Amino acid sequence: MVIARVIIGLLALAAVLCFASYAVTGQARWRQRGWRIVKWTLVSGLAFFAVLVAERVAQMI
């Protein structure tokens, strides 16, 4: 669980850094990379919560 939280945190930090790079340089590639990282951060977060829900359901059975 800790590893998943660290990965999600690092992805969020990378997205913030990409958007900061876009703000400084004005290059569109940093914005595109930032949105791509945000997308994968959301996917990994949803997967993390799906695992938590699956564990709860397994405990109930």
C-alpha positions, -999 to 999 in steps of 0.1 A, spaced: 0 0 0 28 24 8 44 17 -26 12 26 -44 9 59 -24 45 68 -32 40 61 -69 8 82 -70 25 110 -52 55 109 -75 33 110 -105 14 140 -91 47 157 -85 59 150 -120 27 165 -134 32 196 -114 68 199 -125 57 195 -162 31 222 -159 56 245 -142 80 238 -170 53 247 -195 46 280 -176 83 289 -177 92 279 -212 58 281 -230 66 249 -249 34 229 -256 52 195 -252 54 201 -214 17 207 -212 10 175 -232 33 155 -209 17 170 -179 -18 159 -190 -5 125 -199 9 121 -165 -23 134 -149 -42 108 -169 -20 79 -156 -21 93 -121 -59 91 -121 -58 56 -136 -34 44 -110 -54 60 -82 -86 43 -94 -68 10 -96 -55 15 -60 -91 21 -48 -104 -8 -67 -79 -30 -49 -90 -16 -16 -126 -23 -24 -118 -58 -36 -100 -65 -3 -130 -53 17 -153 -74 -3 -130 -104 2 -130 -99 40 -168 -97 40 -172 -131 23 
